[in-house]
Amino acid sequence: MSNQEKPSSLFGEVIYAHTRAQAIADGVLVDVSQTAREAGFRWPVAMTRTAWEDCVAWSEDDSLRQVHQDESGRLWDVLWMAMNAIRRSSGEGSQTLYQLYRVPRDGKCNEAQLVTLKLMAGPGDAGEPVITITLPRED
C-alpha cells in the first residue's frame, strides 16, 4: 500500500457524521456547560434532549399544575448528583450510572421519584474531553 492510500474501514466509508456541535445546534443535545462549571466540572457538559425533558424541563404551567419548581434548580440537582457520582467512582471506565429524585413532568405528580441517568466521558469534535448526560437506554 502506498503512503497515499488509506486503509478502508471494516464497515466501509463513513457517509455522514453528526458532530457534537451540530447536535447542540440541532437541539439533540443541550449544552449545560456554564452551570456545570459552577458545579465543579472542568470539561464541557451536554445533556441529551430526552434526559433534559425528563429531568430538567419545567415551565410556569408545570408549577401551577403540579408543584413549584424551576429549571435552574432541577438542572443544578442533575449536575450536583453527577459530580457526586464522579467523586465516588473508581475512575475506571468512561460511563457512570447515578440516581436522583425529580418530580416527573406528567401534569399530576407532586412527589419526587427516583430516576437513573448515565454520565459518559469521551472525546469531543476535536478530541477534547467532554461529558454527556443521558438516560440509561441512550447511547
VOMI-398933 format. One record per residue (C-alpha): residue number from 0; x, y, z. Coordinates in steps of 0.2 Angstrom, whole numbers, plus 5000, padded with zeros to 4 digits. Layout:
BEGIN
<pt nr="NUM" c1="X" c2="Y" c3="Z"/>
...
***
This chain:
BEGIN
<pt nr="0" c1="5000" c2="5000" c3="5000"/>
<pt nr="1" c1="5007" c2="5017" c3="4996"/>
<pt nr="2" c1="5008" c2="5031" c3="5008"/>
<pt nr="3" c1="4994" c2="5040" c3="4998"/>
<pt nr="4" c1="4981" c2="5026" c3="5001"/>
<pt nr="5" c1="4971" c2="5024" c3="5017"/>
<pt nr="6" c1="4965" c2="5008" c3="5023"/>
<pt nr="7" c1="4946" c2="5006" c3="5022"/>
<pt nr="8" c1="4936" c2="5004" c3="5037"/>
<pt nr="9" c1="4929" c2="4987" c3="5042"/>
<pt nr="10" c1="4911" c2="4994" c3="5039"/>
<pt nr="11" c1="4916" c2="5005" c3="5024"/>
<pt nr="12" c1="4917" c2="5023" c3="5020"/>
<pt nr="13" c1="4908" c2="5035" c3="5033"/>
<pt nr="14" c1="4893" c2="5043" c3="5024"/>
<pt nr="15" c1="4888" c2="5055" c3="5037"/>
<pt nr="16" c1="4894" c2="5060" c3="5054"/>
<pt nr="17" c1="4884" c2="5071" c3="5066"/>
<pt nr="18" c1="4896" c2="5081" c3="5076"/>
<pt nr="19" c1="4893" c2="5086" c3="5094"/>
<pt nr="20" c1="4892" c2="5105" c3="5089"/>
<pt nr="21" c1="4879" c2="5100" c3="5076"/>
<pt nr="22" c1="4869" c2="5090" c3="5089"/>
<pt nr="23" c1="4869" c2="5105" c3="5101"/>
<pt nr="24" c1="4864" c2="5117" c3="5086"/>
<pt nr="25" c1="4850" c2="5105" c3="5081"/>
<pt nr="26" c1="4844" c2="5103" c3="5099"/>
<pt nr="27" c1="4848" c2="5085" c3="5100"/>
<pt nr="28" c1="4860" c2="5089" c3="5114"/>
<pt nr="29" c1="4858" c2="5103" c3="5127"/>
<pt nr="30" c1="4874" c2="5112" c3="5132"/>
<pt nr="31" c1="4874" c2="5114" c3="5151"/>
<pt nr="32" c1="4892" c2="5119" c3="5152"/>
<pt nr="33" c1="4890" c2="5136" c3="5160"/>
<pt nr="34" c1="4880" c2="5129" c3="5175"/>
<pt nr="35" c1="4891" c2="5113" c3="5175"/>
<pt nr="36" c1="4907" c2="5124" c3="5178"/>
<pt nr="37" c1="4898" c2="5132" c3="5193"/>
<pt nr="38" c1="4895" c2="5114" c3="5200"/>
<pt nr="39" c1="4914" c2="5110" c3="5198"/>
<pt nr="40" c1="4915" c2="5102" c3="5181"/>
<pt nr="41" c1="4931" c2="5106" c3="5171"/>
<pt nr="42" c1="4925" c2="5099" c3="5154"/>
<pt nr="43" c1="4911" c2="5104" c3="5143"/>
<pt nr="44" c1="4894" c2="5095" c3="5148"/>
<pt nr="45" c1="4879" c2="5092" c3="5137"/>
<pt nr="46" c1="4863" c2="5083" c3="5141"/>
<pt nr="47" c1="4853" c2="5073" c3="5128"/>
<pt nr="48" c1="4836" c2="5081" c3="5124"/>
<pt nr="49" c1="4827" c2="5066" c3="5131"/>
<pt nr="50" c1="4837" c2="5067" c3="5148"/>
<pt nr="51" c1="4833" c2="5086" c3="5148"/>
<pt nr="52" c1="4815" c2="5084" c3="5145"/>
<pt nr="53" c1="4814" c2="5070" c3="5159"/>
<pt nr="54" c1="4824" c2="5078" c3="5172"/>
<pt nr="55" c1="4826" c2="5097" c3="5169"/>
<pt nr="56" c1="4812" c2="5105" c3="5158"/>
<pt nr="57" c1="4799" c2="5114" c3="5169"/>
<pt nr="58" c1="4788" c2="5128" c3="5165"/>
<pt nr="59" c1="4777" c2="5140" c3="5175"/>
<pt nr="60" c1="4762" c2="5130" c3="5169"/>
<pt nr="61" c1="4770" c2="5114" c3="5176"/>
<pt nr="62" c1="4772" c2="5123" c3="5193"/>
<pt nr="63" c1="4754" c2="5128" c3="5193"/>
<pt nr="64" c1="4748" c2="5110" c3="5189"/>
<pt nr="65" c1="4760" c2="5101" c3="5200"/>
<pt nr="66" c1="4772" c2="5108" c3="5212"/>
<pt nr="67" c1="4783" c2="5124" c3="5211"/>
<pt nr="68" c1="4800" c2="5121" c3="5204"/>
<pt nr="69" c1="4811" c2="5129" c3="5191"/>
<pt nr="70" c1="4823" c2="5123" c3="5178"/>
<pt nr="71" c1="4838" c2="5130" c3="5186"/>
<pt nr="72" c1="4835" c2="5121" c3="5202"/>
<pt nr="73" c1="4832" c2="5105" c3="5193"/>
<pt nr="74" c1="4847" c2="5107" c3="5182"/>
<pt nr="75" c1="4858" c2="5110" c3="5197"/>
<pt nr="76" c1="4851" c2="5094" c3="5205"/>
<pt nr="77" c1="4856" c2="5084" c3="5190"/>
<pt nr="78" c1="4874" c2="5091" c3="5189"/>
<pt nr="79" c1="4877" c2="5091" c3="5208"/>
<pt nr="80" c1="4872" c2="5072" c3="5208"/>
<pt nr="81" c1="4883" c2="5069" c3="5193"/>
<pt nr="82" c1="4898" c2="5077" c3="5201"/>
<pt nr="83" c1="4895" c2="5067" c3="5217"/>
<pt nr="84" c1="4894" c2="5051" c3="5206"/>
<pt nr="85" c1="4911" c2="5056" c3="5198"/>
<pt nr="86" c1="4919" c2="5058" c3="5215"/>
<pt nr="87" c1="4913" c2="5041" c3="5221"/>
<pt nr="88" c1="4918" c2="5032" c3="5205"/>
<pt nr="89" c1="4933" c2="5021" c3="5204"/>
<pt nr="90" c1="4940" c2="5031" c3="5190"/>
<pt nr="91" c1="4939" c2="5016" c3="5179"/>
<pt nr="92" c1="4928" c2="5016" c3="5163"/>
<pt nr="93" c1="4920" c2="5031" c3="5154"/>
<pt nr="94" c1="4902" c2="5028" c3="5160"/>
<pt nr="95" c1="4894" c2="5030" c3="5177"/>
<pt nr="96" c1="4876" c2="5027" c3="5181"/>
<pt nr="97" c1="4869" c2="5038" c3="5195"/>
<pt nr="98" c1="4852" c2="5042" c3="5203"/>
<pt nr="99" c1="4842" c2="5057" c3="5209"/>
<pt nr="100" c1="4825" c2="5061" c3="5214"/>
<pt nr="101" c1="4815" c2="5073" c3="5202"/>
<pt nr="102" c1="4796" c2="5076" c3="5201"/>
<pt nr="103" c1="4791" c2="5069" c3="5184"/>
<pt nr="104" c1="4783" c2="5082" c3="5172"/>
<pt nr="105" c1="4767" c2="5072" c3="5169"/>
<pt nr="106" c1="4754" c2="5086" c3="5174"/>
<pt nr="107" c1="4749" c2="5077" c3="5190"/>
<pt nr="108" c1="4763" c2="5070" c3="5201"/>
<pt nr="109" c1="4768" c2="5081" c3="5216"/>
<pt nr="110" c1="4781" c2="5069" c3="5224"/>
<pt nr="111" c1="4799" c2="5066" c3="5218"/>
<pt nr="112" c1="4803" c2="5049" c3="5210"/>
<pt nr="113" c1="4820" c2="5041" c3="5208"/>
<pt nr="114" c1="4827" c2="5041" c3="5191"/>
<pt nr="115" c1="4844" c2="5034" c3="5184"/>
<pt nr="116" c1="4855" c2="5044" c3="5172"/>
<pt nr="117" c1="4871" c2="5039" c3="5163"/>
<pt nr="118" c1="4886" c2="5050" c3="5163"/>
<pt nr="119" c1="4898" c2="5047" c3="5149"/>
<pt nr="120" c1="4915" c2="5055" c3="5146"/>
<pt nr="121" c1="4923" c2="5054" c3="5129"/>
<pt nr="122" c1="4931" c2="5064" c3="5115"/>
<pt nr="123" c1="4923" c2="5080" c3="5108"/>
<pt nr="124" c1="4923" c2="5085" c3="5090"/>
<pt nr="125" c1="4942" c2="5090" c3="5091"/>
<pt nr="126" c1="4947" c2="5075" c3="5103"/>
<pt nr="127" c1="4945" c2="5086" c3="5118"/>
<pt nr="128" c1="4937" c2="5078" c3="5134"/>
<pt nr="129" c1="4918" c2="5081" c3="5135"/>
<pt nr="130" c1="4904" c2="5074" c3="5146"/>
<pt nr="131" c1="4887" c2="5069" c3="5140"/>
<pt nr="132" c1="4872" c2="5065" c3="5152"/>
<pt nr="133" c1="4859" c2="5053" c3="5145"/>
<pt nr="134" c1="4845" c2="5042" c3="5150"/>
<pt nr="135" c1="4852" c2="5024" c3="5153"/>
<pt nr="136" c1="4845" c2="5017" c3="5137"/>
<pt nr="137" c1="4853" c2="5030" c3="5126"/>
<pt nr="138" c1="4870" c2="5029" c3="5118"/>
***
